[in-house]
Amino acid sequence: MSTFKIGGVHPQDNKQFSAHQAIVDCPLPPKAIIPLIQHIGAPAQPVVEKGDKVRVGQLIAKAGGFVSANIHSPFSGTVAKIDTTVDAWGTRLPAIFIDVEGDLWLDEIDKSNNIVREGILEPKEIIDRISAAGIVGLGGACFPTHVKLMPPPGKKAEVLIVNGVECEPYLTCDHQLMLQHGEEILIGIQLLMRALNIKRAIIGIEKNKPDAIAHMQKLASRVLGVSVMPLDLKYPQGGEKQLIDACIGRQVPSGALPIEVGAVVDNVATVYAVYEAVLKRKPLISRVMTITGKHLAKPGNYRVRFGTPLADVVAMAGGIPEHTGKIIGGGPMMGRAMNSIDMPANKRISGLLFLDEDESRRIEPENCIRCAKCVSACPMGLEPYLLSRMAELQQWDGMEDHNIMDCIECGCCMFTCPSHRPLLDYIRMGKAKVGGIIRARNAK
């Protein structure tokens, strides 16, 4: 059986609403807000000022450290101001505000649809172009990609694992990206293999995407060292540690990174962005998002430039359905309920899910019955019932001792709990607190 060994659940995938919808480009807005925190790590620092004219692809904020990422203008126009904005969860972020005045690109960017074949580039040149383009992981974590390509001393990559799983229910943007841009993804894989100096790559795709599997297998058959692995359906197979287990049978130790077992994992959308950055000189200024829901008028997959108001994208999908009870940023398992769609699209958001009032209503929690279903479902081998209770009691030291930082926040525990307890809510709260304690301790 091709899947990971520990835990996991089988939620209904609900992908039929948008799975066969081709990617549609979202029109340019009159005004855009570009957040300076769209990645894990330090915020990017502005390199433009109020009144500056900018073009599409121009650097407007430089990475604020090694673990950070450059940010480029997705639009041409005038910098209106540098201020703060509030995201959909109430967090205030620094941002650059742009009055959009057309679509004038930097001359060096190839914005055509012509496919560029791999050139003879040295590994350092590939990594430098990826870093300059602000590429981050588009599977959700938004970890700067160039950092992954520079393993620490004593560590060596042996295999590149490409994540085409898209196990999160409802979301289909990666599925469509493979169907429409599979050839570019294969070229991106070859670039990453050269950057890592490895000879083997595996594309993992779940079996509910037979058309994507067939298409990518046909393309991969022409490339030495690249194979496609069809995977049985199980959530959260898209988690990098679960995908490594499923593809090469290796378990990443607690607290360790994939490079510990010789693996580097990149999402298919990230690989496509690498192709565009390295061979077309196009920085990361847009992504494909799934806008979906059972009652949405036009669910689909939309290519959106960062800074575009999410409300504009929702309008393309037919607007907010009547009786919407909750809007989720991402999918139903790992996504979070949003306060508003009056915020800009960014590198982090892979989709918007509209749930009606019945779907979004939580069942009143009951007492834990010690059934241990959450333990069996946890793909990281943790004890969610215990971690949740420790968070309620603010027992931070105990949570750290029980490996809370290994939690990938997949939601399997809540999904399987017969008492409908808000396990993930408490664990997220505890993980944030313990993470802060660890960072403060390490800074001393």
C-alpha positions as CSV (number, residue, x, y, z in Angstrom):
1,M,0.0,0.0,0.0
2,S,1.5,3.4,-1.1
3,T,0.8,5.7,1.8
4,F,2.3,6.8,5.1
5,K,2.2,4.4,8.1
6,I,1.2,6.4,11.2
7,G,-2.3,7.7,11.7
8,G,-4.4,9.6,9.1
9,V,-8.1,10.0,8.3
10,H,-10.3,9.8,5.2
11,P,-12.5,13.0,4.9
12,Q,-14.8,13.4,1.9
13,D,-12.7,15.2,-0.7
14,N,-15.4,17.4,-2.2
15,K,-13.2,18.3,-5.1
16,Q,-15.9,17.9,-7.8
17,F,-17.0,21.5,-7.6
18,S,-13.7,22.9,-9.1
19,A,-11.6,19.9,-10.1
20,H,-12.3,20.3,-13.8
21,Q,-12.3,24.1,-14.0
22,A,-9.5,25.5,-16.0
23,I,-7.4,28.3,-14.5
24,V,-8.8,31.7,-15.1
25,D,-6.8,35.0,-14.7
26,C,-8.2,37.5,-12.3
27,P,-8.3,41.1,-13.7
28,L,-6.1,43.8,-12.2
29,P,-7.5,45.9,-9.4
30,P,-7.4,49.8,-9.3
31,K,-5.5,49.7,-6.0
32,A,-3.4,47.0,-4.4
33,I,-2.0,46.3,-0.9
34,I,1.3,44.2,-0.8
35,P,2.0,42.8,2.7
36,L,5.6,42.5,3.6
37,I,5.2,39.3,5.6
38,Q,4.2,36.6,3.1
39,H,6.6,33.9,4.3
40,I,8.1,32.2,7.3
41,G,11.0,34.3,8.8
42,A,11.9,38.0,9.0
43,P,9.7,40.6,7.3
44,A,10.9,42.0,4.0
45,Q,12.2,45.6,4.2
46,P,10.9,48.2,1.7
47,V,13.2,49.5,-0.9
48,V,10.7,52.0,-2.5
49,E,9.2,55.2,-1.1
50,K,5.9,57.0,-1.5
51,G,5.6,58.5,-5.0
52,D,7.9,56.0,-6.6
53,K,6.9,54.5,-10.0
54,V,7.0,50.7,-10.1
55,R,6.8,48.1,-12.9
56,V,5.6,44.5,-12.8
57,G,8.3,42.3,-11.3
58,Q,10.3,45.2,-9.8
59,L,11.8,44.5,-6.3
60,I,9.9,46.6,-3.8
61,A,11.0,44.9,-0.5
62,K,14.2,43.1,0.2
63,A,14.5,39.9,2.3
64,G,15.1,40.9,6.0
65,G,17.5,38.0,6.7
66,F,18.6,34.5,5.6
67,V,15.2,33.0,6.4
68,S,13.1,35.7,4.6
69,A,12.1,36.4,1.0
70,N,12.1,39.3,-1.5
71,I,8.8,40.8,-2.5
72,H,8.2,42.2,-6.0
73,S,5.5,44.4,-7.4
74,P,2.7,42.4,-9.2
75,F,1.5,45.7,-10.8
76,S,2.8,48.8,-12.5
77,G,1.8,52.1,-11.0
78,T,2.7,54.5,-8.1
79,V,3.5,53.7,-4.5
80,A,0.7,55.5,-2.6
81,K,2.1,54.9,0.8
82,I,4.0,52.5,3.1
83,D,1.8,51.7,6.1
84,T,0.1,48.8,7.8
85,T,-2.8,46.7,6.9
86,V,-4.9,44.2,8.8
87,D,-5.2,40.6,7.6
88,A,-8.3,38.4,7.8
89,W,-7.4,37.2,11.3
90,G,-6.9,40.7,12.8
91,T,-3.1,40.8,12.7
92,R,-1.6,44.1,11.7
93,L,1.1,43.8,9.0
94,P,3.4,46.3,7.3
95,A,2.5,46.8,3.7
96,I,3.1,48.7,0.5
97,F,0.1,50.4,-1.1
98,I,0.1,50.8,-4.9
99,D,-2.2,52.7,-7.2
100,V,-2.4,50.5,-10.2
101,E,-1.8,52.2,-13.6
102,G,-1.6,49.6,-16.3
103,D,0.5,46.5,-16.8
104,L,4.0,47.5,-17.7
105,W,6.6,44.7,-17.0
106,L,10.3,44.9,-16.5
107,D,12.0,44.3,-19.8
108,E,14.0,41.3,-18.7
109,I,10.9,39.2,-17.8
110,D,9.6,36.8,-20.4
111,K,5.8,37.0,-19.9
112,S,5.0,34.9,-23.0
113,N,3.5,31.5,-22.8
114,N,6.4,30.0,-24.7
115,I,8.1,27.1,-22.9
116,V,11.8,27.7,-22.2
117,R,13.9,24.6,-22.1
118,E,16.5,24.1,-19.4
119,G,19.7,26.0,-20.0
120,I,23.2,25.0,-18.7
121,L,23.2,26.7,-15.3
122,E,25.4,26.1,-12.4
123,P,23.7,25.1,-9.1
124,K,24.7,28.4,-7.4
125,E,23.1,30.4,-10.3
126,I,19.9,28.5,-10.0
127,I,19.7,29.0,-6.3
128,D,20.6,32.7,-6.6
129,R,17.8,33.3,-9.2
130,I,15.3,31.4,-6.9
131,S,16.3,33.6,-4.0
132,A,16.2,36.8,-6.0
133,A,12.7,35.9,-7.2
134,G,11.3,35.6,-3.7
135,I,10.2,31.9,-4.2
136,V,8.6,30.3,-1.1
137,G,6.8,27.1,-0.5
138,L,3.3,27.4,-2.0
139,G,1.9,24.3,-0.3
140,G,1.1,26.3,2.8
141,A,4.2,26.7,4.9
142,C,5.8,29.5,2.8
143,F,9.3,28.5,3.8
144,P,11.9,30.4,1.6
145,T,12.8,27.8,-1.1
146,H,16.4,28.9,-1.5
147,V,17.1,27.9,2.1
148,K,15.9,24.4,1.4
149,L,18.4,24.1,-1.4
150,M,21.4,24.9,0.9
151,P,21.6,21.9,3.3
152,P,23.6,22.5,6.5
153,P,27.2,21.2,6.7
154,G,27.3,17.4,6.9
155,K,23.8,16.9,5.3
156,K,23.3,15.8,1.7
157,A,20.1,15.6,-0.3
158,E,19.5,12.2,-2.1
159,V,16.0,12.6,-3.5
160,L,13.7,15.4,-4.4
161,I,10.0,14.6,-3.6
162,V,7.5,16.8,-5.4
163,N,4.2,17.2,-3.7
164,G,1.3,16.8,-6.1
165,V,-0.9,15.2,-3.4
166,E,-3.3,18.1,-2.6
167,C,-5.0,16.0,0.1
168,E,-6.8,19.0,1.6
169,P,-10.6,18.6,0.8
170,Y,-12.1,21.0,-1.7
171,L,-8.8,22.4,-3.1
172,T,-7.9,21.7,-6.7
173,C,-5.5,24.4,-7.8
174,D,-2.4,22.1,-7.8
175,H,-4.4,19.5,-9.8
176,Q,-5.2,22.0,-12.5
177,L,-1.6,23.3,-12.4
178,M,-0.3,19.8,-13.2
179,L,-2.8,19.4,-16.1
180,Q,-2.1,22.8,-17.6
181,H,1.6,23.3,-16.8
182,G,3.0,19.8,-16.4
183,E,5.8,20.3,-18.9
184,E,7.0,23.5,-17.1
185,I,6.8,21.6,-13.7
186,L,9.1,18.8,-15.2
187,I,11.6,21.5,-16.3
188,G,11.4,23.0,-12.8
189,I,12.1,19.6,-11.3
190,Q,15.3,19.2,-13.4
191,L,16.5,22.6,-12.3
192,L,16.0,21.7,-8.6
193,M,17.8,18.4,-9.2
194,R,20.7,20.2,-10.6
195,A,20.7,22.8,-7.8
196,L,20.7,19.9,-5.2
197,N,23.2,17.8,-7.3
198,I,20.9,14.7,-7.1
199,K,19.8,12.2,-9.7
200,R,16.4,11.1,-8.4
201,A,13.0,12.8,-8.1
202,I,9.6,11.4,-7.2
203,I,6.3,13.1,-7.9
204,G,3.7,12.0,-5.4
205,I,0.0,12.2,-6.5
206,E,-3.0,10.8,-4.9
207,K,-5.1,8.3,-6.9
208,N,-8.2,10.6,-7.0
209,K,-6.4,12.5,-9.8
210,P,-6.0,9.8,-12.4
211,D,-5.8,12.4,-15.3
212,A,-2.9,14.2,-13.5
213,I,-1.1,10.9,-12.8
214,A,-1.4,9.8,-16.4
215,H,-0.3,13.2,-17.8
216,M,2.7,13.6,-15.4
217,Q,3.8,9.9,-16.0
218,K,3.8,10.6,-19.8
219,L,6.0,13.7,-19.3
220,A,8.2,12.1,-16.6
221,S,9.0,9.1,-18.9
222,R,11.1,11.4,-21.0
223,V,13.2,12.6,-18.1
224,L,16.0,10.4,-16.6
225,G,15.6,9.9,-12.8
226,V,12.1,11.3,-12.5
227,S,9.1,9.0,-11.6
228,V,5.5,9.5,-10.6
229,M,4.2,7.6,-7.6
230,P,0.4,7.1,-7.4
231,L,-0.6,7.2,-3.7
232,D,-3.6,5.8,-1.9
233,L,-6.0,8.4,-0.5
234,K,-5.2,9.3,3.1
235,Y,-5.1,12.7,4.8
236,P,-2.7,14.4,5.6
237,Q,-0.5,12.8,2.9
238,G,0.6,16.3,1.7
239,G,2.5,16.9,4.9
240,E,6.1,16.6,4.0
241,K,7.0,14.1,6.7
242,Q,4.0,11.9,5.7
243,L,4.9,12.2,2.0
244,I,8.5,11.2,2.6
245,D,7.2,8.1,4.5
246,A,4.8,7.3,1.6
247,C,7.3,7.8,-1.2
248,I,10.6,6.4,0.2
249,G,9.6,4.7,3.5
250,R,11.8,6.9,5.7
251,Q,10.5,8.5,9.0
252,V,11.9,12.0,9.8
253,P,12.9,12.0,13.5
254,S,11.1,14.2,16.1
255,G,12.3,17.8,15.8
256,A,14.3,17.1,12.6
257,L,13.9,18.4,9.0
258,P,13.5,16.2,5.9
259,I,17.2,16.7,5.0
260,E,17.9,14.4,8.0
261,V,16.8,11.5,5.9
262,G,18.2,12.8,2.6
263,A,15.0,14.3,1.3
264,V,13.9,17.8,0.0
265,V,10.2,18.3,-0.5
266,D,8.6,21.0,-2.8
267,N,5.1,21.5,-3.8
268,V,4.2,21.4,-7.6
269,A,3.2,25.1,-7.5
270,T,6.6,26.0,-6.0
271,V,8.3,23.9,-8.7
272,Y,6.4,25.8,-11.4
273,A,7.4,29.1,-9.8
274,V,11.0,27.9,-9.8
275,Y,10.8,27.3,-13.6
276,E,9.4,30.8,-14.2
277,A,12.0,32.4,-11.9
278,V,15.0,30.6,-13.3
279,L,14.3,30.5,-17.0
280,K,11.8,33.3,-17.5
281,R,13.2,35.7,-14.9
282,K,9.7,36.1,-13.5
283,P,9.5,36.7,-9.7
284,L,6.8,35.2,-7.6
285,I,4.0,37.8,-8.0
286,S,0.9,35.5,-8.4
287,R,-0.4,32.1,-7.6
288,V,-3.4,29.9,-8.5
289,M,-6.1,29.7,-5.8
290,T,-9.2,27.6,-5.5
291,I,-12.4,29.5,-4.7
292,T,-15.0,26.9,-3.8
293,G,-18.0,25.7,-1.8
294,K,-21.1,23.7,-2.3
295,H,-23.3,26.7,-2.9
296,L,-20.9,29.0,-4.8
297,A,-22.1,30.1,-8.2
298,K,-18.8,29.7,-10.1
299,P,-16.3,27.6,-8.1
300,G,-13.0,27.4,-9.9
301,N,-9.3,27.9,-10.0
302,Y,-8.1,31.5,-10.4
303,R,-4.6,32.9,-11.0
304,V,-4.4,35.9,-8.8
305,R,-1.7,38.5,-8.4
306,F,-0.7,39.2,-4.9
307,G,-2.2,42.4,-3.6
308,T,-5.5,41.9,-5.4
309,P,-8.4,42.3,-2.9
310,L,-9.9,38.8,-2.2
311,A,-13.3,40.4,-2.6
312,D,-12.5,40.9,-6.3
313,V,-11.7,37.2,-6.7
314,V,-14.8,36.2,-4.9
315,A,-16.9,38.4,-7.2
316,M,-15.5,36.5,-10.2
317,A,-16.8,33.3,-8.5
318,G,-20.3,34.7,-8.2
319,G,-20.0,36.5,-4.8
320,I,-20.6,35.3,-1.3
321,P,-23.5,32.7,-1.3
322,E,-26.6,33.4,0.7
323,H,-26.6,31.8,4.1
324,T,-22.8,31.5,4.3
325,G,-21.9,30.7,7.8
326,K,-18.1,30.7,7.6
327,I,-15.3,31.6,5.1
328,I,-12.2,29.5,5.4
329,G,-8.8,30.6,4.2
330,G,-7.4,27.3,2.8
331,G,-9.3,24.0,3.2
332,P,-11.6,22.7,5.9
333,M,-9.0,20.7,7.7
334,M,-6.0,23.0,8.1
335,G,-7.6,26.3,7.1
336,R,-8.8,29.0,9.4
337,A,-12.0,30.9,9.6
338,M,-11.6,34.5,8.2
339,N,-13.1,37.6,9.7
340,S,-13.3,39.3,6.4
341,I,-12.4,39.0,2.7
342,D,-11.4,42.7,2.7
343,M,-7.7,41.7,2.5
344,P,-5.2,41.2,-0.3
345,A,-4.3,37.9,-1.9
346,N,-0.8,36.8,-0.9
347,K,1.7,33.9,-1.1
348,R,0.1,32.0,1.8
349,I,-3.5,31.7,0.7
350,S,-4.2,28.6,-1.5
351,G,-7.9,28.9,-1.5
352,L,-11.2,30.2,-0.1
353,L,-13.9,27.9,1.0
354,F,-17.5,29.0,1.7
355,L,-19.4,26.9,4.1
356,D,-23.1,27.4,4.7
357,E,-24.6,27.8,8.2
358,D,-25.3,24.1,8.7
359,E,-21.8,23.0,7.6
360,S,-20.1,25.6,9.7
361,R,-22.0,25.0,12.9
362,R,-19.9,23.2,15.6
363,I,-21.5,20.5,17.7
364,E,-21.5,21.2,21.4
365,P,-18.4,19.5,22.9
366,E,-18.9,16.7,25.4
367,N,-16.5,15.2,28.0
368,C,-13.6,13.2,26.7
369,I,-14.4,9.4,26.8
370,R,-10.8,8.3,26.6
371,C,-11.4,6.4,23.4
372,A,-7.9,7.3,22.1
373,K,-9.2,7.8,18.5
374,C,-7.3,11.0,18.3
375,V,-4.1,9.2,19.2
376,S,-4.7,6.6,16.5
377,A,-5.4,9.3,14.0
378,C,-2.5,11.6,14.8
379,P,0.0,11.2,11.9
380,M,2.8,12.5,14.1
381,G,2.3,9.9,16.9
382,L,1.3,12.4,19.5
383,E,-1.4,12.3,22.2
384,P,-3.8,15.1,21.2
385,Y,-6.2,14.6,24.2
386,L,-3.3,15.1,26.6
387,L,-1.8,18.1,24.8
388,S,-5.2,19.7,24.6
389,R,-5.8,19.3,28.3
390,M,-2.3,20.6,29.1
391,A,-3.0,23.7,27.0
392,E,-6.2,24.3,28.9
393,L,-4.2,24.1,32.2
394,Q,-1.3,26.2,30.8
395,Q,1.2,23.4,31.5
396,W,3.7,24.7,28.9
397,D,6.7,22.7,30.1
398,G,4.7,19.5,29.9
399,M,3.6,20.3,26.4
400,E,7.2,20.8,25.3
401,D,8.2,17.5,26.9
402,H,5.4,15.8,24.9
403,N,6.7,17.1,21.6
404,I,4.0,19.7,20.9
405,M,6.2,21.4,18.3
406,D,6.0,18.2,16.2
407,C,2.3,18.9,15.7
408,I,1.5,19.8,12.0
409,E,-1.9,21.2,12.9
410,C,-3.6,18.9,10.4
411,G,-6.9,18.6,12.4
412,C,-7.1,14.8,12.3
413,C,-7.7,14.7,16.0
414,M,-10.7,17.0,15.9
415,F,-12.1,15.2,12.8
416,T,-12.1,11.8,14.5
417,C,-13.2,12.9,18.0
418,P,-16.6,11.4,18.9
419,S,-17.1,14.0,21.7
420,H,-16.5,16.9,19.3
421,R,-13.9,18.5,21.5
422,P,-11.9,21.5,20.1
423,L,-8.6,19.7,20.4
424,L,-6.8,21.5,17.6
425,D,-7.9,24.9,18.9
426,Y,-6.2,24.3,22.3
427,I,-3.2,22.6,20.7
428,R,-2.6,25.6,18.3
429,M,-2.8,27.9,21.3
430,G,-0.4,25.8,23.3
431,K,2.0,25.4,20.3
432,A,2.2,29.1,19.8
433,K,2.9,29.7,23.5
434,V,5.6,27.0,23.7
435,G,7.2,28.2,20.4
436,G,7.5,31.7,21.9
437,I,9.1,30.3,25.0
438,I,11.6,28.2,23.0
439,R,12.5,31.3,20.8
440,A,13.0,33.4,23.8
441,R,15.2,30.8,25.5
442,N,17.3,30.4,22.3
443,A,17.8,34.1,22.0
444,K,19.6,34.4,25.4
